[in-house]
Amino acid sequence: MLVLGLNRLRRVSGDFVEQEVSLSDFNTPLFIRISAQPPDAATPFIIDDIYLKVIHFLGTEYDHNATPTTFTLHENYPNPFNPVTTIRYELPIRAEVKLTIYNIMGQEVAVLVNGKRVAGEHKVIWNAGNLPSGIYFYCLKTPGKQITKKLVVLK
């Protein structure tokens, strides 16, 4: 029986070796030494040395439970749409909120939200099936902030 040693490794499964690296180690090359020791040998011998360095970081995990830090009104999706779209907004604190849809003439055509909402991420699905194609605006109003964005109904 030959015993393999893998230095600095956290988990070995099947043919894959996984190494957990914290963001503090992001710019530090990772050194892995693979060694073997036959049962009758006094010292192991080195099979291979591997140096790894992260050259492109793809992102971090998103904490869906985190409270937003700013009032945000996201672009609706899809846009243009026929006839249903999703509008997302974020509130850093509990606030009185009004989310209104206006036509190109500035006339109110729908009120999607009107009342107090808790801090966090919110999503509203709007069906514009009763409205003609055209450019509309959606406006998020809170006691200290107003944000307006454009959307397009395309039938």
C-alpha positions in Angstrom: 0.0 0.0 0.0 1.3 3.5 -1.0 0.3 6.4 1.3 -0.2 9.7 -0.5 0.2 13.0 1.3 -1.4 16.3 0.2 -0.1 19.3 2.0 -2.5 22.3 2.6 -5.6 20.5 1.2 -8.9 20.7 3.0 -10.9 18.0 1.1 -10.1 15.2 -1.3 -13.0 13.6 -3.1 -12.6 11.2 -6.0 -10.2 12.6 -8.5 -10.8 16.2 -7.4 -8.9 18.1 -4.8 -10.5 21.2 -3.4 -8.7 24.0 -1.5 -10.6 26.7 0.3 -8.9 30.0 0.0 -10.1 33.1 1.8 -10.1 36.5 0.2 -7.2 37.5 2.3 -5.2 34.8 0.4 -6.5 36.1 -3.0 -3.1 37.4 -4.2 -1.0 34.7 -2.5 0.0 31.7 -4.7 -1.2 28.4 -3.4 1.5 25.7 -3.0 0.5 22.0 -3.0 3.1 19.3 -2.5 2.1 15.7 -3.5 4.2 13.1 -1.8 4.1 9.3 -1.3 5.5 7.0 1.3 5.7 3.3 0.7 5.1 1.3 4.0 8.7 0.1 4.2 10.3 3.6 3.5 11.4 5.8 6.4 10.8 9.1 4.6 8.3 10.1 1.9 9.3 11.0 -1.6 7.9 14.0 -3.6 5.7 13.2 -6.6 4.9 16.7 -7.7 4.8 20.3 -6.5 1.9 22.4 -7.8 1.7 26.2 -7.6 -1.7 27.8 -8.2 -2.6 31.5 -8.3 -6.0 33.0 -8.8 -5.9 35.3 -11.8 -9.6 36.2 -12.3 -12.1 36.4 -9.5 -15.7 35.7 -10.6 -17.6 37.2 -7.7 -18.9 36.6 -4.2 -21.9 35.0 -2.7 -24.9 37.4 -2.3 -26.5 37.6 1.1 -30.2 37.6 0.3 -31.1 38.5 3.9 -28.9 41.6 4.0 -30.8 44.9 4.4 -30.1 47.3 1.4 -28.1 50.4 2.2 -29.8 52.8 -0.3 -33.2 53.4 -1.9 -33.0 51.7 -5.2 -35.4 51.3 -8.2 -34.2 48.7 -10.6 -34.8 48.5 -14.3 -38.0 46.5 -15.0 -37.5 43.1 -16.7 -38.2 42.3 -19.4 -38.2 45.7 -21.2 -39.8 46.1 -23.7 -42.5 43.7 -22.6 -45.9 42.3 -23.6 -47.9 42.4 -21.4 -46.2 41.4 -18.1 -43.1 42.9 -16.5 -41.4 42.8 -13.1 -40.3 45.9 -11.2 -37.9 45.5 -8.2 -37.0 48.1 -5.6 -35.1 48.2 -2.4 -35.7 50.1 0.9 -33.0 50.5 3.5 -35.6 51.4 6.2 -39.4 50.9 6.7 -41.0 53.6 4.7 -44.2 54.9 3.1 -44.0 53.9 -0.5 -45.9 54.7 -3.7 -45.1 53.0 -7.0 -47.0 54.6 -9.8 -47.1 54.1 -13.6 -47.6 57.2 -15.8 -48.1 57.5 -19.6 -46.1 59.7 -21.9 -48.5 62.6 -21.1 -47.8 62.4 -17.4 -51.2 60.9 -16.6 -51.4 58.3 -13.8 -52.4 54.9 -15.3 -51.8 52.6 -12.4 -50.8 52.6 -8.7 -48.9 49.3 -8.0 -47.9 50.0 -4.3 -49.3 52.5 -1.9 -48.5 52.1 1.8 -45.9 51.2 4.3 -43.3 48.6 3.4 -40.6 47.0 5.4 -36.9 47.4 4.7 -35.6 45.0 2.2 -36.0 43.9 -1.5 -39.4 44.1 -3.0 -40.8 42.8 -6.3 -44.0 43.8 -8.1 -45.4 42.1 -11.2 -47.4 44.4 -13.5 -49.7 43.4 -16.2 -50.2 46.1 -18.8 -52.6 44.0 -20.9 -55.3 46.7 -20.9 -52.9 49.5 -22.1 -51.8 50.3 -25.7 -48.2 50.0 -26.8 -46.1 52.9 -25.9 -43.6 54.5 -23.5 -44.5 54.7 -19.9 -42.7 55.8 -16.7 -42.7 54.1 -13.3 -42.0 56.3 -10.3 -41.0 55.2 -6.7 -41.8 57.8 -4.2 -40.8 57.7 -0.5 -40.8 60.6 2.0 -37.2 61.5 1.2 -36.7 60.2 -2.3 -38.2 60.0 -5.8 -36.9 57.8 -8.6 -38.4 57.5 -12.1 -37.5 55.1 -14.9 -38.8 54.4 -18.4 -40.5 51.2 -19.6 -41.9 50.2 -23.0 -45.1 48.2 -23.7 -44.7 46.5 -27.1 -47.7 44.6 -28.4 
